[in-house]
Amino acid sequence: MLFTTKFKATIITVLLLLGLAVFCGVRAMGAPQSSAAPASPAQETWRKEFDDVCGKTQDAMSFSPEELTDLIRRCDSLRPQIEKLDESRKKVYLGRLRMCRGLYAYVLDEKKLDEKKKENK
């Protein structure tokens, strides 16, 4: 009984310390994690392009096939730049980029199908 109580107390203490470390932004190596670290101009360039391309998804249905093709091309050109990021950011931004590109490709395919249906009538 005493062993389980000490074990539970130890687990709770460790979890509290880990939670505190995460809350305070301390990495495993002890260096503070700053989200306000200045980004290099190259990083800002891809991020602005990413925000511009993926920020247009709500208007996807209003774009012409040529505009959709251009957006897909821009998504494809962003991929190599995002693959150079650290693992966690790469995973997040590649996933978001994949979804943006997938939406544009889907809308483009649907528009092409609609054009074919209209031609066949």
N, C-alpha and C positions, 0 to 999 in steps of 0.2 A: 504494500500500500504506500509506504513511504517512497519507494523507488518510482512509482507511477506519478506521484505528486511532484517530485523533483523533476522528473522527465517532462511533465506537462509545463511546469514553471520554466524550465529551460527552453522548451519549444516556444512558449509565449514570448519570452524575453528575446529570443533570436528573431522571431517574426516582427516584434515591435522595433527592434534595431534595424532590420532590413526595411521596414516601412518608413522609418525615420530617414534612413539613408536615401531612399527613393524620393521621398518628399522634399528633402533638402537638395537633391540633384547631385549627389556624390557618386562618382563612378566607382567601379571595383578597384581601381588603382588609387583612389583617394583624391583625384583631381576634381574640382568642381565643374559641373557641366553648365555651360553658359549658352542659352538659346539666343543671346543677343550678339554672338560672335560675328564680326564683320565678314561678309562673303566677298569672294573675289569677283571682279567684273565678269569673268567667264561664267561663273555660277549664276550670276544675275541674268546673263543673256539667255541661258537655256530656260531659266525659271520664268522670265517674261514671255518667252515664246510658248512655253508650256501653258501658262495662264491664259494667253491669248487663244491658243488652239482649243484647249479643253473648256474654256469659258464660253464657247459658242454652241455647246451641245443642245441647249434649250431651243435654239433656232434651226436645228439640223433639217427639219422638214421644209424650211423656206429657202434653202440653198439650192442652186442649180447643180446639175451633175458635175459641171466643171469645177465649181467651188468645192464640192464634196471631195472630188479627186485631189484637189490642191490641199485640202485639210488632211486627207489620208497621207499624202506625200510628206507633209510637214510633220505628222505624227511619226512616220518612219524615219525622218531625219533626226528627230529628237531622241530616239531610242539609244543610239551609241553614246550620246552625252550623258544620259541618265544611268547607263550601265557603269559609268565611271564613279558613281557615288558610293558612299559607304553602304553596307548591306541593308540596314533598316530603311534608309531613305530610298535606296534603289528598289526595294520590294514595294514600298508604298507608291512611288511615282510610276514605276513600270506597270503596276496594277491599274492605276488611274489612267495612264496613257493607253493601255490595252482596251479599257472600257470606252474611252473616247473614240479611239480608232474603230473599234467594233461597231459603235453606234453609227458613225459616219459611213462605214462600209455597208451596214445593213440598210440604211436609208438610201444609199446610192443604188444598191441592188433592187430595192423595192421600186425606186423611180424608173429604173431600166425595165423592170417587169411591167410596170404600168404603161410605159411607152410602147412596149411590144404588144400589150393587150389592145391598146388604142389603134395600133397599126393593123392588127388582125381583124378589127371590126369593120 
